[in-house]
Structures are given as structure tokens and as C-alpha cells.
């Protein structure tokens, strides 16, 4: 995995660690435990790799975001919007583009679903896949991600700096090519990953990829997780494209 893809993150299409449920204390706490364990693992691995403490802390928060409650809306850079809402174990991701089909994937107390809105009408199908995470670090790639970050220190400076984004104080991991080092064309001269206090990704800036949060909240409206339309039970929706 190239350092450019893991240092600055991507919209990672990975299976939800939380599963489905109604958000009661049992299922909700299990999902939060997954987030805590992932954060602890990320921090320990980053420290073992010799990454600076502030970088390790940012990685831990980003890795643990799967267990947090928040709502964030992104400008996808192509005129569209992506809105992720989660209240573990419930999650919903909506992708909307002007003049196009609006798609939503969600997990609620009924299971996992893929929905589409055409000409104002919503329809939903049961799905084998939960909504993708908009996350900095996929659990399956965590060790490789941190290893790539550690290796990148040879040719890139890593630093964490504060920024205000979408109305909250974010921390940003900035990678910048050292003047004396040859750059990586895939990584570019400079890149940035910004996260909210919850660990939710607020900005990704790297060659060929831009994602910026325009709205953020540390909560999620329960109505968000209600299916927007009727469910067809005759077939299953295909898994999200990875």
C-alpha cells in the first residue's frame, strides 16, 4: 500500500465493526468498545513504530472514530455531498450529486440496507454490506498504514497542527517533502488529513483526492436512521464498490 494512500487516508469502503442493532446499551456499548480497542491498538502500534506522540494520538482518534457518535457532511469536490451519520451501532451514509441519483446505505434496528431516490421516490433493498466508513484508517490496514507513516519520515516531515474546520477545532496531520529529499509523485509535495475531536475525518488533501467537511455535529438525529422508503424483499442489493 503506497504511503500516499495511507498517510492521508481515503474514503475507505470497509465493513462496519459494529454490526446492526437498535443502539441500546448492549449493542451500543459493544460498538463503542470496538472503537476503543481500535484506538488503543493504533496508539500502541504507532508508538512502537517511533512516531511522535501527537501523531500517534491523532492516529488513535481517527482509528477509534467507528465507536463515536457524530454527523458530518462533505463537499466531495465534484458538486456533490456525502453525509455520514452514526450513533453506534447505527450508521447512515448518503451520497448526493446534482441531477443524479441519491444513494443511501444504512444500518438500523432492522438490519443493513441500500436505498436509492429517483424522481423524488425512495426504494430500499436489504444488503449484505453495512454502510462504508468515511475513515482515516481501516482496521485491516492499520499496521501497514503506520508502517508506511514511519517509513515516510525519511523523505517527509510529519507534523500536527490545529485548524478550525466545519465549526470545530480540528487537528491536522501534515506531510511535507523535505527540501533535501526526492519526492514521491504519488504523495506529492504536501498532503493533509484533518480530524475532529471524535476522530471523524474533516479534510483529506492529497494528489487526486480532495474531501472537505462543510458541516459537523457531535450528535446524530435518531430520525436519520429510519428507512426513507419501502423495502423490497425479493433480492439483495450488491455490495458497495470498493
Helices and strands as residue ranges (DSSP letters): H 3-7, H 25-48, H 53-63, G 64-67, E 70-75, E 81-87, E 90-96, E 102-108, E 111-118, E 121-127, G 139-141, H 142-152, E 156-165, E 168-177, E 190-195, E 201-206, E 209-217, G 222-225, E 230-237
